[in-house]
Amino acid sequence: MKFNTIGVIAKPQAESARQTLQTLFEFLKHKKCNVIVDDHLPDTINTDSFVKASREEIGERCDLAIVVGGDGTILNAVRSLSHAHVPIVGINVGRLGFLADISPDNLEHSLDEILKGSYSEEQRFLLEMQVVRDNEVIFEGDAFNDVVIHIRDVARMIEFETRINDEFVNHQRADGIVISTPTGSTAYALSAGGPILHATLDAITLVPISPHTLSSRPLVIDADSLIDVMVCNTKEGIAQATCDGHLSMDVHVGDHIKVKRKAENITLLHPKKHNYFEILRAKLHWSEHS
């Protein structure tokens, strides 16, 4: 695939991000690429006066989106570009990330290979979440990592009932539940005791958070399943449904939180020698000797 027009998305508050952006802009100018930058990027960073556009326009006009930042910046970019079919490359300027896997030190070599067509490609899916109250959809959101249902401000239990494809699964008391994509299996779901899923699996995990009974265990289901969680009791706290820890909606007793796979996938591009297990080893400190 030939990349003629390239969008650049970043969260340039950190000095390291600013320096990386300048290196990236010099590289793209040298390669004579058409560049469109996110309209949230300040002019003090966009000193080359590249065309600025909204995320929607970047999705429509670009062949490739380069995201400079950490995994949080990529999560934000993915949600805003999920309507488009533009592939995404992540340049990591924070701690080692699962999604942003190109080092600034290796930026020019890695991007040069990708622009030449030498890369590996992964299809990842997102989740669609709806909050339904009295048979009316009152909130919608997308999640690349996870949908979390929990009490908003305090550590209180929530009671909820889960159905999958209209079949009753269980009634639980817990601090909440994480409904995760394979991408998100190394995020909140992992800290709640869930399994690590390979990023390209067609599966969704349901992981209870601090369940009241030891028999409550993570559940892995087919990615095409329809999940329906009904809030039964919030013990006087305010419950909330959250997408990727960012988009949130307060939910009431009797509300249904419906989650399913989003129709449109997102494409992530990696350097040719990208190794998912190598990232797991580095991020999770596997194989270290004490």
C-alpha positions in Angstrom: 0.0 0.0 0.0 1.3 3.4 -0.9 1.0 6.2 1.7 0.7 9.6 0.0 -1.1 11.7 2.6 -0.1 11.2 6.2 -1.9 12.5 9.3 -0.1 13.3 12.5 -1.8 13.2 15.9 0.0 13.9 19.2 -0.3 15.0 22.7 2.6 17.4 22.8 2.7 18.6 26.4 5.9 16.6 27.2 9.2 18.0 25.9 10.1 14.5 24.6 7.0 14.6 22.4 7.8 18.0 21.0 11.3 16.9 20.1 10.0 13.7 18.5 7.5 15.7 16.5 10.2 17.9 15.1 12.2 14.9 14.0 9.1 13.4 12.5 8.2 16.5 10.6 11.8 16.8 9.2 11.6 13.2 8.1 8.2 13.6 6.4 9.4 16.7 4.6 12.5 14.9 3.4 10.2 12.1 2.0 8.1 14.8 0.3 4.9 13.4 2.0 1.7 15.4 2.1 1.2 16.0 5.8 -2.0 16.9 7.7 -1.8 17.6 11.4 -4.4 17.3 14.1 -6.1 20.7 14.5 -5.4 20.5 18.3 -1.7 20.7 17.6 -0.5 24.3 18.6 1.2 26.4 15.9 4.3 26.6 18.1 4.8 22.9 17.4 3.6 23.1 13.8 6.3 25.5 12.7 6.3 24.1 9.2 2.7 25.3 8.8 1.4 21.9 7.7 -2.3 21.8 6.9 -4.4 21.4 10.0 -7.7 19.4 10.0 -10.1 17.7 12.4 -9.8 14.0 13.3 -12.8 13.3 11.0 -11.0 15.0 8.0 -7.8 13.1 8.8 -9.8 9.9 8.6 -11.2 10.9 5.3 -8.1 12.4 3.6 -5.2 10.4 4.9 -3.7 7.0 3.9 -1.8 6.7 7.2 -2.1 8.2 10.7 1.1 8.5 12.8 0.3 8.9 16.5 3.0 10.4 18.8 2.5 9.7 22.4 1.8 6.8 24.7 -0.9 4.1 24.7 -3.5 6.7 26.0 -2.9 8.9 23.0 -3.4 6.0 20.7 -6.6 4.9 22.5 -7.9 8.4 21.9 -6.9 8.4 18.2 -8.4 5.0 17.6 -11.8 6.0 19.0 -11.8 9.2 16.8 -10.7 7.3 13.7 -12.8 4.2 14.1 -15.2 5.3 11.4 -12.4 5.5 8.8 -10.2 2.8 7.3 -6.9 4.6 7.9 -4.1 2.5 9.4 -2.3 3.7 12.5 1.3 3.7 13.5 2.4 4.5 17.1 5.6 6.3 18.1 6.1 5.9 21.8 7.4 8.9 23.8 6.4 7.6 27.3 7.0 4.4 29.0 7.1 1.3 26.9 3.7 0.8 25.5 1.7 -2.2 24.1 0.3 -0.1 21.2 2.9 2.7 20.6 5.9 0.4 19.8 8.3 2.5 17.7 11.1 4.2 19.6 11.9 7.8 18.8 15.5 6.7 18.5 14.5 4.3 15.7 11.8 6.6 14.2 13.4 7.4 10.8 14.5 3.8 10.0 11.2 2.2 11.1 9.0 4.7 9.3 11.2 4.5 6.2 10.6 0.8 6.1 6.9 1.2 6.6 6.6 3.8 3.8 8.4 1.4 1.6 5.8 -1.2 2.3 7.8 -3.4 4.7 5.6 -3.7 7.8 3.4 -6.2 9.7 -0.3 -5.5 9.9 -2.8 -6.3 12.6 -6.6 -6.0 12.6 -8.0 -5.1 16.0 -11.6 -4.6 17.0 -13.4 -2.1 19.2 -16.5 -2.4 21.4 -19.7 -0.4 21.1 -21.4 0.3 24.4 -25.0 1.6 24.9 -26.8 2.5 28.1 -30.5 1.7 27.7 -33.0 3.2 30.2 -36.7 2.4 29.9 -36.1 0.9 26.4 -34.4 4.1 25.2 -30.7 4.5 24.4 -29.4 7.4 26.5 -25.7 7.1 25.9 -23.3 5.5 23.3 -19.6 5.1 23.3 -16.7 3.1 21.7 -13.9 1.4 23.5 -10.6 0.0 22.2 -9.5 -1.4 25.6 -12.6 -2.0 27.7 -16.0 -1.1 29.0 -16.1 -0.9 32.8 -19.2 -0.9 35.1 -18.4 0.2 38.6 -19.4 2.5 41.5 -18.2 6.0 40.7 -16.5 7.6 43.7 -16.3 5.0 46.5 -15.3 1.4 47.0 -18.7 -0.1 47.3 -20.2 -3.2 45.8 -22.6 -3.2 42.9 -25.1 -6.0 42.1 -25.6 -6.8 38.4 -27.1 -9.5 36.2 -25.3 -10.6 33.0 -26.8 -12.0 29.9 -25.0 -13.1 26.7 -27.0 -13.5 23.5 -30.2 -13.2 25.6 -29.2 -16.1 27.8 -28.9 -15.6 31.5 -25.3 -16.1 32.8 -25.2 -15.0 36.4 -26.1 -12.5 39.1 -23.1 -11.1 40.8 -22.0 -8.8 43.7 -18.6 -7.2 43.0 -16.9 -3.9 42.8 -17.7 -4.0 39.1 -17.0 -5.8 35.9 -14.5 -5.2 33.0 -15.6 -6.1 29.5 -12.4 -6.2 27.5 -11.1 -6.6 24.0 -7.9 -8.7 23.5 -6.2 -5.3 23.1 -7.4 -4.4 26.6 -6.6 -7.7 28.2 -3.2 -6.3 29.3 -4.9 -3.2 30.9 -7.5 -3.0 33.6 -8.7 -6.6 32.9 -5.2 -7.9 33.7 -5.0 -6.0 37.0 -8.4 -7.4 37.9 -7.1 -11.0 37.4 -8.1 -11.6 33.9 -6.2 -13.7 31.3 -3.9 -12.2 28.6 -5.4 -12.7 25.2 -3.3 -12.5 22.1 -4.2 -9.2 20.5 -5.6 -10.7 17.3 -8.0 -13.2 18.9 -11.7 -12.9 18.1 -12.7 -13.0 21.8 -14.1 -10.8 24.6 -13.3 -11.2 28.3 -15.7 -10.5 31.2 -13.6 -10.0 34.4 -15.4 -9.3 37.7 -13.6 -6.8 39.9 -13.1 -8.1 43.5 -16.2 -10.4 43.4 -18.0 -11.2 46.6 -17.7 -15.0 45.9 -14.6 -17.0 45.0 -16.5 -18.9 42.4 -16.8 -15.8 40.2 -14.2 -16.1 37.5 -13.2 -14.4 34.3 -15.1 -15.6 31.3 -13.9 -15.6 27.7 -16.6 -15.5 25.0 -16.8 -15.2 21.2 -16.3 -11.7 19.9 -19.6 -11.7 18.1 -21.6 -12.1 21.3 -24.1 -9.5 22.5 -23.5 -8.7 26.2 -26.2 -7.2 28.4 -25.4 -6.2 32.0 -28.4 -5.0 34.1 -27.7 -2.9 37.2 -29.6 -4.4 40.1 -28.4 -2.6 43.2 -25.8 0.1 43.8 -25.8 0.2 47.6 -26.5 4.0 47.6 -23.4 4.7 45.5 -23.6 6.1 42.0 -22.8 3.5 39.3 -21.0 4.4 36.1 -20.3 2.8 32.7 -16.9 3.9 31.3 -15.2 3.4 27.9 -11.4 3.2 28.1 -11.5 5.1 31.4 -12.5 8.3 29.4 -16.1 8.4 28.2 -18.4 7.9 31.2 -22.1 7.8 31.9 -23.9 7.5 35.3 -26.2 4.5 35.3 -29.3 3.8 37.5 -30.8 0.6 38.9 -32.6 -1.1 36.1 -30.4 0.3 33.4 -29.0 -2.1 30.8 -25.4 -1.7 29.6 -25.3 -3.4 26.2 -21.9 -4.2 24.7 -21.0 -5.7 21.3 -18.2 -5.7 18.8 -18.0 -2.7 16.6 -18.5 -3.4 12.9 -15.4 -1.5 11.7 -12.0 -2.8 12.7 -8.9 -0.6 13.2 -5.6 -1.5 11.4 -2.3 -1.1 13.4 1.0 -1.2 11.5 4.2 -2.3 13.1 7.8 -2.6 12.0 8.4 -5.9 10.2 10.2 -7.4 13.2 7.5 -6.6 15.6 7.1 -9.3 18.2 4.1 -9.3 20.5 5.7 -11.7 23.0 8.8 -9.6 23.2 6.7 -6.6 24.2 4.9 -8.8 26.9 8.3 -9.9 28.2 9.6 -6.3 28.5 6.4 -4.8 29.8 5.5 -7.5 32.3 9.2 -8.2 33.3 9.0 -11.9 32.3 12.1 -14.0 32.3 13.9 -11.7 34.8 16.2 -13.4 37.3 16.1 -12.2 40.9 
